[in-house]
């Protein structure tokens, strides 16, 4: 089996090199190179495009007279477009030939990438208005017929944000980028560094937490050599994509329509982050992510009950994990430096105890960390996928069996950009893929949780119900904390 795999890969590598040579001859100095293997995976799209949306709430200095959009264009032109050799993905367009994706350099202008949101309201936006607007924009093609890889859209209208005591105007900014550019943290790190005051991020690394980063430690150490890992790829693919049964629940099944409901929940006071750390301290061997996943599990359980729907024993959840903690004090590198594993997240429980639920979640996450999923998927995506033509790769990476993606983005401290604009909140919305039409992102910003939930409308049309799900995550963190400290017990994993 291993010999056959090596022969097939050798043929694919040869074909890709021939295509690479042809494209160099055809486009000359405009040729920006073939996509890296980990990036080519995200060039595969269907009805739901692989676009990560990031909602940023800006609070400018009340005395500012300069237009925010114009200032952003000036900063991006100076720091990105005049340094295009440092950021080729951000000034190039993406194309495909013979099933392989490649870039053409210097095909974009700053006006292609930065513009204003089209808003019909004459008055200040409210929360409902904003959710409708970002839901409408989230899956639209990127500029240049979707060949560009990113876009910034600035609202010309302020929004009534959470604090009624602060009357200053706050403006939504929607940052949209293809997953081809890189993982969410590397791109946002770049944007913050591009706009931030010179000393804003100097101590940011001390604030970061990596609840999932340990998932890689054992798997990477276990990787003796590339050949051994390569030999495991066929069996792992069969197990993940052919032997795994499709999830059966109301949040999974139909073909996605591409239209989404985007909702969010933002912690106003710095409370829940401390509660999660308290729980983690009190429960031996628990992880930061275990606590959050337990709250998500209970929220989904209540969703099924509330809507009189069959409650699944578990749902299959894609859990991305960073390969290593990035150095936020260094210039960011735009790349997809992470892997994924599939977690069987418990939903239906015999007991109403949150501690029992946490115990079950800890067992499942421990099984995932001790498996070879992250190890094999990392090598597969980083080294092999780039040599496989697009049509074959699309079939090989089928994720139709899975219900949900949960992404826990490492935190950043509070940031001031463009000299006098405070970033009040940052909310991520993950992309959908195949029949996986539910995505939850968790970001810690300024030691406050920021949750973003994206649900395809073929799965759930009610924005209110989606909002209830995400609000209940906060609720059940508090319930778990109360139960832990009321009973004062420890759980062995």
N, C-alpha and C positions, 0 to 999 in steps of 0.2 A: 504493500500500500504506500509506504513512504517513498519508495523508488518512483512509483507512478506520479505521485504528487510533485516530486522534484522535477521530473521530466516535463509535466504540464506547465509548471511555473517557469522553467527555462524557456519554453516556447513563448509564453506570454511576455516574459521580459524581453525576448528578442523582438517580438512584434512591436512592443512599446518603443524600443530604441529606434526601430525603423520609422515609426510615426514621428518620434521626436526629431529625427534628422530631417524628415520631409518638412515639418512645420518650421524648423529653423531656416531652411532654404526658402520656403514660401514667404515668410513674414520678416525675415532679416532682423534688424534691430528692434522691431516692434514686438518680437516674440518674447513673452515673459516667462516661458517655461511651463512644463506640465505641473498639474496640481500634485502636491505631496499626497502620499497614500492616505493619511488620516483626513485630509481635506476632501479627497475625491469621494469618500463615503457620503459626505453631506451635499455633494452635487447631485445626488439622486433624489428627485422630488416627484411628488404626485399632486393630487388636488391640494393637499396642505403643503405649502412651501416650507423649506427648512430655514425659516427666518426667526431669529430671536428678537423679541421686542422688549425694550427697556423704557419704562416711564420714569422720567426725572422731573421732580418738582423744584423749580428755581425760585428763589426769593431774592430779587435784585435790591440793591440799595435804593431807598425811596428817592434819593437825589440824582439817580442815574438818568441821564438824558439820551444816551446812545441806544439805538435800537439793538435788541438782543440778537436778532437774526443776523444783522449786518456785522455785529461784533464777532459772532461765531464764525461767519464766513472769513473774516480777516484773520482770526487766529488759526483756523484750519488751513487756510492758504499758506500762511507763513510756516506753520509747523509740520504740515503733511505734504501739500502739493509742491512746495519749494524744496522738499526733501524726499521726492518721490522714490529715489533709489533706496531709501530706508524703509518705505512702506509700499512696496509694489502692489500688494493686494488692494490697497485703498485708492489707487489711481489707475487700476487696470480693469478691463472687462473680461468676463468669463465666456469661453466658447467650447465647443466639442467637435472632435473629428475622429472618425473610425472608433467611436466608443470611448475615447480618452478626452479628458478635460484639460484645457490649457488657458493661459492668460495672454492678453495683448496689452502691452504697456502704454501708459499715458494716454488713455482714451476718455478720461473723465475730466470735468472741470469742477471747481468748488460749487458752482451754481447747480450742477447736476445732483450734488450730494446734500446740499443744505437748502431748505426752503421752508415755507410756512404751511401749517395745517389749514385746510379749507374748512372754515367754521361759519355757519350761517347765522349763528346767534349774534344778536347785537349787544346783549348784556353779558355780565360775568357768568362764567360757566359754573354749574354745580356738579356734584359727584356723578349723578346719572348722565348728564350731558357728556362728561369726559369718558365714562365707560362706553357709551355708545360710539363716540368718535374713535377711540382706540380699537374697539372691536371691529369697526368698519375698515380701519387702515391695516390691521395686523397681518392680513394675508394677501394684501395687494402686491403686485409685482414691484420689484425694485426698479430704479431708473434705468434708462437705456434698454427697454424691453426685457428687464430682469437680468441683463448681463452685468450691471453694476453689482457690487457686493455690500453696499451699505448706504444709509440715508439718515439724515437728521431732519426732523420736522418740528418747528417751533410754533407754539400757539400764539396768535396775536392777541388773544383774550386772556385775562387772568381767571383764576379759579377760586371758588370758595373752598379753601382747604380745611383741615380738621380744626385748627385752633381759631376759635372765634375771638379770643382775646387779642390776637395779633391781626390788626386790620391791614397790614401791608400786603401789596399785591404779590401773588405767586403765579408763575407761569408754567404750564406743562410743556415738556419737551419729549418727543417720542424718538428714541434712538432705535433704528432698525438695522440689523445686519445679518447677512447670510452666515450660516454655521461654517461655511467654507473659510471665512476669514479667520476663525479661531474659536476657542471656547469663550464663554461669556466673561469670565474673569479677566482674561488677557486683553480682550477688546475694551472693556470698561476701564481697566487699568490704564490703557493707552489714552482713552478719551479724557480721563481725569488728569493724567499727566499733561496732556495737550492744553487743557484749559486751566488747570489749577494754579494757584499762587505758588511761588517757587518753594516755599517751605511747608506746604500743606501736607504732603505725604511722607515727610521725613521719618516719622515714627509710626507709620501705618502698620508695619509688620508686627509690632508688638500688640496690636489690637486684633490680629487675625486669629481665627480658630478654624481648624480643619477636621470637622467631625468624621469625615469619611476617609481621610488620607491614610489611615492605618490599614485600610483594606488592601493597599498595594504592598505594604512592607513584606508580608509573608509570601505573597505571590511572586514578587520580583526576586526575593532571595531564593525562592524555590526554582527559579529559571536557571538551570545549569547551562544550557546552551540553546541556540536558536533551533537546531535540528530537532531536539526533543520536543520543543514547543510546537514546531511545525507538524510533528507526527500526531499531536493531539487535536489539531484543528478539525479534521474530518469528523471525528467522533463527537466533538463538542458542538459542531454545526448541526449534526444529526439530532443530538439531544435537545438543543435549544430551539431548532426550527422545524423539526419533523416529529419528534417523539412527544414534545410538549403539547398538551391539549389546549385548544382555544378556551380562553376564559368565557364563562357563561354568567353574565350579569347585565343589568340594565345600563351600565356605563360602557359596555363593549358590545360590538357586533356589527352595526350597520356600516356601510361605506361612508366615509367622511365626505361632507359637502364642501369643506373649506371655509365656511362661514363660522365665526366663533363668538362666544361670549367671553369677554375678558373682565374679570372682577379682581378686587384686591382688598386686603385688610392690612392696615398700617398701625403699628403700636405707637400711640402718642406719648405715653409716659414710659420711662425705662423701668419696666417691671418684670415682664415675662422672661427676658433673657436671664435675669438673676434667678428666677424660679427654676428654669431649666438647669442652670448650673448647680443650684441647691439639690435638685433631684439626682443629678449625676453624681454628686458627692455622697449622697446618702445611700445610693444603690450600688453595691460593689460590681465592678466590671461593666457598668452601663456606659453607653456612649451618648454624646450630645444628640446624635441623630436618632438613637433609640427612643429618647423621650419625645422628640418631635413626631417620629413615625407612629408612636403609640397614640398621640393626640389625633393624628390624621386617621388612623384606623378606627378610632371611636367615632369620629365625625362622620366617616363613610358608613359605619354601622347604623348610626342614627338616621342618615339619609335614606338608606334602604327601608328602615322601619317606618319612617315618616311618610314615605310614599307607597307603603304597602307592597313593596317589591321583594322578591325572594332574596334572602341574605346569603351571599356566597361564603363558603368557609374561609376562602382567601382570594385575593386578586394578585395577578402577576404585575409587578411594578419594576420598571427600568430605573436603576439607581446609578447615575454617573458618579465617578469618583476621580479626583485629581491624582495624577501620577505622583506629584510631590508638591509641597508648599512653594508657590512662586515667590521670588524675592521682589516685593513691591517697591524696594528702594532702587532697583535696577531698571534700565530701559526695558519695557515689555516687548516680548516677542509674540507676534501674532501666529498662533499655532493651536491645533487641537491636541492638547497634551493631557488626555484623560482616557479612561476606559469605562465600560459599563458592565453591570451584572444584573441578573434578574432575581428579584426578591419575591417570595411568596408572602405577601403581607396579610397577617391574620385579620379577619373581619368578624365573622360569627364566633361568639364566645359563649360558653356555658355559664360563666360568671359575669356579673356586672362590675366586678372589681377592676379598677384601672391598674392596680399592681399586678394582677394576674395577666392582664393584657400586655403590660410592659414585659413581664417574664416571657410570654410567648414571642413577642417581637424580638427580644434579646436573643432567644434561641434561633430564630430565623436569620437574623443578621449575622450571628456567629457562624451559622452554616454557610452563609454566603461568603464571609471573609475567609473561611477555611477551604472553600472550593477553589477550583482552577479557573473559574469564569473570568475574573479580571485579568489574570495572567494570559490566558489564551486570546481573549478578545482584544487585549492590548497589542499583542504581536500580530494578530490578524489584521486589525485596522491600520496599524503603524507600518507594517512591512509588506503585507500581501495584497491588500485591496487595490493599491495603486496600479498593479499590473493586470488587473482584471477589467476587461471592457465593460462599459456601462450597462448594457442589457443583461449580461450574465451576473454582474454584481447586484443589480436590482433584485433579481430573483433570489440570490444567495442570502441577502440581508433582510428577508421578509420578517416583519414583526407583528403580523396580524393576530397572533395569539394573545397579545398583551393588552392590559387595560389602561395603564397609566404610567407616566413618568414623574418622578419626584427628584428635583434637583436642589441640593443644599449648597448655595453659593457662599464661599468664605466671606467673612465680613470686612468692612472698611470703616475707618473713622469718619467723622463729619468733615465735609470738604467745602472749601470756598473756591470758586472759579472766577475767571475773568476779573480778578481783583476785588470785586464787591458783590458777587452773586453767591449766596449760600445755597447749597443743595439741601433741601428739606428732607426729601425722601427719594429712594431709588427702588423700583419694583420691576422684577424680571418676569417675563412670560415665555415659557419654553415652547418650542415648536412641536407639531404633531407629525406622526409618520404612520403609514399603512392604515390600520384600523385602530391605532392607539390615539384616541382623540381627547384624552384628559391629561393635562400637564400642570403640575404644581411646582412652583419655585419658592424657596425660602432663602431670604437674604438677611443678614444682620448688618444694619447700618446705624452707626452712632449708638451701638448697644441697644438697638430696638429692632424687633422683627418686622420684616416687610414681606408679606405673602402675596403671590400673584397666581391666579388660577385661570387657565384657558381651557374651555370646553367646546368642542365642535357642536354646532346646533343640531346635527343629526342625532346626537346623543341626548342633549338637554337644551331645550329652547328657553327655559325659564332662567332669566338672569338672577331673579330673587332667590331661587333654589341654589344656584351656584354660589351666591353670596352667603347663604346660610351655611353651606359646607365649609367655606373658608373661615367664616367668623367662629364656627364651632371649634376649629383647631385651637384658637386662643383660649376658648372656654375650657377645653379639656386638658390643656396644660395646667390651668389653675386647679381643676378638679384632681388631677394626678398629684399635684404638689400638696393639696390639702389632705389627700389620703395618705401620702407618704409620711407627713409630719403628725397626722393624727394617730396613726397606728405605730409609727416609729419602728418600722420593721425593715429588714434587709431581704433582698431576693437573691438567691444564688442562680447564676445563669445556667 
